[in-house]
Amino acid sequence: MFGKRLIVGGAIAILIGTLGACAGGGSGNGEGNGNATGAVSGSGTAGAASAEEDTVHGLKDTVRHVTAKTTRATRPHLVEKCSTATRRERHTSGSGTGSRRKTRTWYTTERYRSCTRVRSGTETYRKTVRTEKWCVELDDVDGDRRRDDVWYQVSSSVYGDAVAAADHARLEFTATREGC
């Protein structure tokens, strides 16, 4: 029974991955005649030795800016409720040594403040459903003519450089992640 579920789950994961890879399609601003040249170089992260390994290059196809999406949500409103209370404190002092040792004990009433956070209704706030993303689609990724329509998520500065670049211009940047 468990083996059957495992096989079905693996088949679904492969199907989802295949469909996700095939669903490239661009709906951005980036259609052009293809005879423009230029290069844009940008880096999302600064100066690591592995940055050269993470750098991708290719021809600009499309760019996409996915705005942040928020919604109103409610959560419990917590307030601090304090009360004063008293407790009996024990004090001792001693004098003398050996068999002549005397210990004196006395008690005082000390006041203290006790605070706890309690729920008092609800409050509304803005909940982030989707974070803001900047994406660039490349053709001929890393010089491989068979790797077209590959999306990369980039920093906003790299996105700005890609928007300013001509269509089918050669771009080189460090991606924050693959896919968009």
Backbone torsions as a table, in degrees:
resi	resn	phi	psi	omega
1	MET	NA	-48.5	-179.7
2	PHE	-65.4	-37.5	179.8
3	GLY	-63.4	-36.6	179.0
4	LYS	-66.3	-42.7	178.4
5	ARG	-63.5	-39.1	179.7
6	LEU	-64.2	-42.0	179.6
7	ILE	-66.9	-44.5	179.5
8	VAL	-63.3	-42.7	178.7
9	GLY	-62.3	-41.3	178.4
10	GLY	-65.4	-40.2	179.2
11	ALA	-65.1	-39.5	178.3
12	ILE	-65.4	-42.2	179.5
13	ALA	-62.2	-41.3	178.4
14	ILE	-66.1	-40.8	179.3
15	LEU	-63.6	-43.7	178.8
16	ILE	-64.3	-43.0	178.7
17	GLY	-63.0	-40.4	179.4
18	THR	-66.8	-44.7	179.5
19	LEU	-65.7	-37.7	178.1
20	GLY	-64.5	-37.2	-179.9
21	ALA	-71.6	-30.8	-178.3
22	CYS	-83.7	-13.6	-172.5
23	ALA	-89.7	34.8	-176.6
24	GLY	-52.8	-72.4	177.4
25	GLY	37.7	128.5	-179.2
26	GLY	-109.7	139.1	175.6
27	SER	-130.5	43.9	-177.1
28	GLY	-118.0	-164.0	177.5
29	ASN	-100.7	113.2	-179.1
30	GLY	178.0	15.8	178.0
31	GLU	-87.6	131.5	-177.2
32	GLY	-154.9	-173.0	-176.1
33	ASN	-86.1	-17.0	171.8
34	GLY	89.5	4.3	-179.2
35	ASN	-108.8	23.4	176.1
36	ALA	-93.2	149.4	178.0
37	THR	-126.7	162.0	178.8
38	GLY	154.7	167.6	179.7
39	ALA	-138.7	140.0	175.6
40	VAL	-121.8	130.3	178.3
41	SER	-124.6	126.2	179.3
42	GLY	-148.9	159.7	-179.2
43	SER	-136.0	125.6	177.4
44	GLY	-75.0	-34.8	178.1
45	THR	-120.9	146.7	-173.9
46	ALA	-92.6	142.8	169.1
47	GLY	28.6	61.4	169.7
48	ALA	-111.6	156.5	-179.8
49	ALA	-66.0	-30.4	179.6
50	SER	-79.0	-6.1	-179.7
51	ALA	-63.7	-33.6	179.0
52	GLU	-67.2	-33.6	179.1
53	GLU	-71.7	-31.4	-178.0
54	ASP	-85.9	-8.7	-179.0
55	THR	-71.6	132.6	177.1
56	VAL	-117.8	154.0	175.7
57	HIS	-142.8	155.1	-179.1
58	GLY	175.4	-168.0	-178.7
59	LEU	-99.3	133.9	-178.5
60	LYS	-64.3	130.1	175.8
61	ASP	-110.6	-63.8	-177.2
62	THR	-145.8	156.2	173.0
63	VAL	-122.4	153.7	-179.0
64	ARG	-145.6	132.0	175.0
65	HIS	-112.0	116.6	178.8
66	VAL	-100.3	114.7	-176.7
67	THR	-75.1	159.1	177.2
68	ALA	-71.3	144.4	179.6
69	LYS	-121.2	127.0	179.4
70	THR	-125.0	162.3	176.6
71	THR	-143.6	159.6	176.9
72	ARG	-81.8	136.7	178.3
73	ALA	-139.3	164.5	178.0
74	THR	-120.2	152.6	176.9
75	ARG	-146.9	161.8	179.0
76	PRO	-63.0	138.3	176.0
77	HIS	-92.2	119.9	-178.1
78	LEU	-104.5	132.6	176.5
79	VAL	-123.2	157.6	179.6
80	GLU	-93.3	121.3	179.7
81	LYS	-111.4	124.5	-176.6
82	CYS	-118.2	149.5	174.9
83	SER	-142.3	152.6	176.9
84	THR	-99.4	146.1	-179.9
85	ALA	-145.3	171.4	178.7
86	THR	-126.7	154.4	174.3
87	ARG	-142.8	154.0	-178.4
88	ARG	-90.3	120.9	-179.5
89	GLU	-103.2	136.8	179.1
90	ARG	-100.0	133.4	178.5
91	HIS	-127.1	144.5	177.8
92	THR	-136.4	151.6	172.0
93	SER	-145.8	149.1	-177.8
94	GLY	-128.6	154.2	176.1
95	SER	-145.1	158.2	179.5
96	GLY	83.6	174.9	-180.0
97	THR	-136.4	156.7	174.8
98	GLY	63.3	-133.4	-177.5
99	SER	-74.8	-12.1	179.8
100	ARG	-96.4	11.8	-179.1
101	ARG	-69.4	131.1	177.4
102	LYS	-120.7	134.8	176.9
103	THR	-118.6	128.3	-180.0
104	ARG	-110.2	131.7	179.9
105	THR	-122.4	135.9	175.2
106	TRP	-143.6	158.6	-176.7
107	TYR	-121.5	143.3	175.0
108	THR	-129.4	159.5	176.5
109	THR	-101.2	116.4	-178.6
110	GLU	-103.3	139.4	177.0
111	ARG	-98.6	140.8	176.9
112	TYR	-143.3	166.5	-177.9
113	ARG	-114.4	126.8	-179.8
114	SER	-112.5	124.2	-177.5
115	CYS	-122.8	139.5	175.1
116	THR	-138.1	156.6	176.9
117	ARG	-97.0	125.3	-178.4
118	VAL	-124.4	154.5	179.9
119	ARG	-78.1	134.9	178.6
120	SER	-138.4	79.3	-179.8
121	GLY	80.5	-157.3	180.0
122	THR	-129.7	163.1	176.0
123	GLU	-133.4	151.9	177.8
124	THR	-100.8	149.7	178.5
125	TYR	-150.4	168.4	178.8
126	ARG	-93.2	118.0	-179.9
127	LYS	-100.6	130.3	179.3
128	THR	-82.1	118.3	179.6
129	VAL	-92.1	-38.2	-179.2
130	ARG	-139.0	130.8	179.1
131	THR	-80.1	161.0	179.7
132	GLU	-75.0	136.3	-179.3
133	LYS	-134.5	147.9	173.8
134	TRP	-121.1	126.0	-173.5
135	CYS	-129.1	148.9	177.3
136	VAL	-131.5	134.6	177.5
137	GLU	-104.6	131.6	-177.6
138	LEU	-118.2	149.7	168.8
139	ASP	-110.1	158.8	179.6
140	ASP	51.5	51.7	-175.7
141	VAL	-64.2	127.7	-179.5
142	ASP	53.6	34.1	176.3
143	GLY	81.1	1.1	179.6
144	ASP	-90.2	109.0	-175.9
145	ARG	-65.9	-17.0	179.4
146	ARG	-83.9	-15.5	-179.4
147	ARG	-94.8	90.8	179.0
148	ASP	-114.4	161.6	175.3
149	ASP	56.1	47.6	178.1
150	VAL	-102.5	124.2	-179.1
151	TRP	-91.5	141.5	175.4
152	TYR	-131.9	137.5	174.0
153	GLN	-89.1	131.7	-174.2
154	VAL	-130.4	173.6	176.1
155	SER	-76.6	165.3	-176.9
156	SER	-65.7	-32.0	179.3
157	SER	-69.3	-40.0	176.9
158	VAL	-66.3	-38.9	177.5
159	TYR	-60.8	-42.8	178.7
160	GLY	-61.5	-40.1	177.0
161	ASP	-65.8	-38.6	-179.1
162	ALA	-68.8	-36.6	177.9
163	VAL	-65.0	-38.8	-178.9
164	ALA	-73.1	-21.8	-178.4
165	ALA	-73.4	152.5	179.1
166	ALA	-71.6	161.4	177.1
167	ASP	-63.1	140.5	-179.5
168	HIS	60.6	23.3	174.8
169	ALA	-76.8	152.6	179.5
170	ARG	-78.7	123.5	-179.9
171	LEU	-115.5	145.3	175.5
172	GLU	-139.0	123.3	-177.2
173	PHE	-156.4	169.3	174.2
174	THR	-101.8	117.8	-178.2
175	ALA	-82.4	145.8	175.2
176	THR	-79.9	-30.3	174.4
177	ARG	-166.6	159.4	178.5
178	GLU	-88.4	145.1	-178.2
179	GLY	92.9	166.2	-179.3
180	CYS	-141.4	NA	NA
